[in-house]
């Protein structure tokens, strides 16, 4: 196919931007490895799992409690936010009147723009005391999960709404011609056709939950212990870096960069999972 000069120039520009983005990710990985190397060359990787606690000044480097807290809080938030976000998008797209749908979508977009520290402040002053009445101390893994759920819910809702909006109009018309009910259209046509976009939105929300720092730092309790229940105070990897990087030196600082490497690898796993999702091809 013949390409005009403008098309070739645009293709070259986009190719350069893509290579630049990939180079930035690679440089970040190399930077993390470089900064982590002082501790990695002297400490076996197994010690980040088997050491009795996290006290880098005392040559103890156990990351397992913080890694578990990060995974539990992320999985709990995604488990709650995914069905709520999908239901929100379905309501906006198929059930709400046009005027209400537009207002509702703007409200969800507003929630997506609220700074994380505001969510954390609300969780600390309102949600944590409520949970503390049920089971002290209130600042806990459960509080972190609920705040993260509220934070990533708009991401899931807007991503699913965009995936549903991208479906060809012919799909809806064909379903109507077949006499399908509204729920039949949703369950038999819309959700299956948009499943890759829905899954990608959930992966995006999970990535945000993994990297969230300030809100979780304010409501999770910041105790470096393996959580055994939802009411235990915990510390995530991101909160640990934020709390200790200001005064860390030497091996302690390098160990915090190992935490950053763990977070980066978790995000890369999410990206890899998203790449494995089948791509939907809509033929009209």
Residue pairs with C-beta under 8 A, 6 or more apart in sequence:
3 11
28 264
29 264
32 257
32 260
32 261
32 264
33 40
33 261
35 253
35 254
35 257
36 254
36 255
36 257
36 258
36 260
36 261
37 254
38 250
38 251
38 254
39 61
39 251
39 254
39 255
39 258
40 254
40 258
42 251
43 61
43 251
43 255
47 61
47 62
48 61
48 62
48 63
48 64
48 258
49 62
49 63
49 64
50 62
51 60
51 61
51 62
52 60
52 62
53 60
53 62
53 224
54 60
54 61
54 62
54 63
54 65
54 66
54 224
54 240
56 248
56 251
56 252
56 255
57 252
59 251
61 255
61 258
63 237
63 258
63 259
63 262
64 226
65 224
65 225
65 226
65 227
65 234
65 235
66 224
66 234
66 235
66 236
66 237
66 239
66 240
66 259
67 237
67 262
68 226
68 227
68 234
69 141
69 144
69 220
69 227
69 234
69 235
69 236
69 237
70 210
70 236
70 237
70 238
70 263
70 266
72 141
72 145
72 227
72 234
73 141
73 144
73 145
73 148
73 209
73 216
73 220
73 234
73 236
74 148
74 206
74 209
74 210
76 141
76 145
76 148
76 149
76 230
77 145
77 148
77 149
77 151
77 152
77 205
77 209
78 152
78 202
78 205
78 206
78 209
80 145
80 146
80 149
81 148
81 149
81 152
81 153
81 156
81 205
82 156
82 202
82 205
84 149
84 153
84 156
84 157
85 152
85 153
85 154
85 155
85 156
85 157
85 159
85 160
85 201
85 202
85 205
86 156
86 157
86 160
86 191
86 198
88 108
88 153
88 156
88 157
88 160
88 161
89 156
89 157
89 158
89 160
89 161
89 164
90 160
90 164
90 186
90 190
91 104
92 101
92 104
92 105
92 108
92 157
92 161
93 101
93 161
93 164
93 165
93 190
94 182
94 185
94 186
94 190
95 182
96 104
105 158
105 161
108 154
108 157
108 158
109 154
109 158
111 150
111 153
111 154
112 154
112 155
112 158
116 151
116 212
116 213
116 214
116 215
117 214
117 215
117 218
119 147
119 150
119 151
119 215
120 147
120 214
120 215
120 216
120 217
120 218
120 219
121 218
122 147
123 143
123 146
123 147
123 215
123 218
123 219
124 139
124 218
124 219
127 143
127 146
127 147
127 219
128 138
128 139
128 140
128 143
128 219
129 138
130 138
131 138
131 140
131 142
131 143
131 231
132 138
132 139
135 231
136 231
137 221
137 233
139 219
139 220
139 221
139 222
139 233
140 220
140 221
140 230
140 231
140 232
140 233
140 234
141 220
141 221
141 227
141 229
141 230
141 231
141 232
141 233
141 234
142 230
142 231
143 219
143 220
144 215
144 216
144 219
144 220
144 234
144 236
145 230
147 215
147 216
147 219
148 209
148 212
148 215
148 216
151 208
151 209
151 212
151 215
152 205
152 206
152 208
152 209
153 205
155 201
155 204
155 205
155 208
156 201
156 202
156 205
158 201
159 197
159 198
159 200
159 201
159 202
159 204
159 205
160 194
160 197
160 198
160 201
162 197
162 201
163 194
163 196
163 197
163 198
163 200
163 201
164 190
164 194
164 197
166 194
166 197
166 282
167 189
167 190
167 193
167 194
167 282
168 282
168 284
170 284
171 189
171 190
171 193
171 282
172 185
172 189
174 189
175 184
175 185
175 188
175 189
176 185
180 188
180 189
191 198
193 280
193 282
194 280
195 280
196 277
196 278
196 279
196 280
197 280
199 274
199 277
200 274
200 277
203 270
203 271
203 273
203 274
206 270
207 267
207 270
207 271
210 238
210 263
210 266
210 267
210 270
211 238
211 263
211 267
212 238
213 236
213 238
213 239
213 241
213 242
214 242
216 236
216 238
216 239
217 236
217 238
217 239
217 242
217 243
220 233
220 234
220 235
220 236
220 239
221 232
221 233
221 234
221 235
222 233
222 234
222 235
222 239
222 243
223 232
223 233
223 234
223 235
224 235
224 240
225 232
225 233
225 234
227 234
235 243
237 259
237 260
237 262
237 263
238 263
240 256
240 259
241 256
241 259
241 260
244 252
244 256
245 253
245 256
248 255
248 256
